[in-house]
Amino acid sequence: MVYISRRAYRPFTPPTDVIELADKIVILVEIAGIRAEDLKITLLNQNLLITGFRERPRHSGPAYHQVEIVYGEFRIEVVLPWPVDSDSVSANYQDGFLTVELPRKAARQIPVAELKTAEKQDNS
């Protein structure tokens, strides 16, 4: 008889790296075995939410000897340190890794038509 040690149930939380660069945040998530259509990425203000589902393969009459791969729904929330340019966000899922790039939003600049200085006021 094969004895299988039981591990405590743990929610499916894929390994995630959050990398801050000078001009963007890069999120790297290891999620092998998930179809791209089963992923959802939502950006609301400075909160990034990644959700998805990994389906367990079906076998007829299995006898499991070791079970370590976690299946089902997952959810990853990342609070971003600064506002991002939501029009330039990109995501790529390849070889079991999801990469989301969130460019830093440019500072809002107010255009100035003409500044009056003391010199210009005296010559008027």
N, C-alpha and C positions, 0 to 999 in steps of 0.2 A: 504494500500500500504506500502511495506517495502522500506525504504530509505537506500541505501548503500553509505556510505561515500567513496569518491574516494581518493586514496592515489597517490601521484606522482609516476610515473614509476621509478623503481630502477633496475639496472642490477643485475643479479643473482650472488651474491658473498657469498658463504657459509662461515659460521663462521670457522675461522682457528686459531689454536694455534701453535706457533713455540717455541719449548722448547730446550734450549741448555744445554747439559750435558757435563761432562768432556771428554767423548769419542765419542759423537755423537750428531746430531741434530734430534729431533723428530718432525714431522709435523703431526698434528691431525686436520682433516677436517670433519665437520658434514655435511653429504650429504645423508640423508635418501631418499629412493625412487629412487635411481639410480642403474641401473644394472652395475655389474662389467665390462662388456664388453663395456659400454659407458664411461669408464674412460680412460684417457691417461696420463701417467706420463713421463716427459722428463727431463733428467739431461744433461745440457751442461755447462761444466766448473763448475762455482759456482752458476749457476742459475737453479732453479727447477721450472718447469712449470707443473701444473696440470690442465687439461681441461676435460670437460664432458658435458653431456646433460641429463636433467631431463624432461621426457615427461609428458605432462598434460593428466590425465585420461579423456577418452571420455564418456560423458553422453548424453542421448537423452533428449532434451527439458529441460535443467537445469534452475532453478531459483536460482541464487547465492544470498545468504544473507550476506556472509562475504567472502572475498578473501584475504588471506595473504600469502599463499604458492606460492613461485616464481618458475616458470618453464622455461625451455629453456637452452641455452648454458651458461656455466660459465668458468671462467679462473682465476687461482690463480698463482701468480708469487712470488717466494721467493728467495732473494739473500742471499746465504749462507756466513757466516762470515769467513770460511776457506775451503780449498780443502777437498773433501770427497773421500773415497775409493769406486769408482763406481762399482767395482766387488762385494761389500758386501752390497749394498743398498737393502732394503727389503720393501715390501708394503703389507698391509693386509686390506681388506675391510670387516667389520663385524658389524652387528647391526646398520647400518647407519653411521658408522665412518670409515674413511680412515686413516690409520696410516702408515706413511712413515718414516723409520729409515735410516739415512745417517751417517755411521761411519766416524770419522775423519781419514783422510789419514795420515799414518805414515810418519814422517819426513824422508827424503832420507838421508841415511848414506853412506859414501864412505868408502869401506874397505881399510885398510892400511896393507900392507904386513909386513914391518919392518921399524921402525923409527930409524934413526941413531942419537945418542946423542954424546955429546962431549967425554964422557967416552969411548964409543965404538970406536970412531975414534982414540983416543990416544992409545988404546991397539992393534990396528991393525998393 
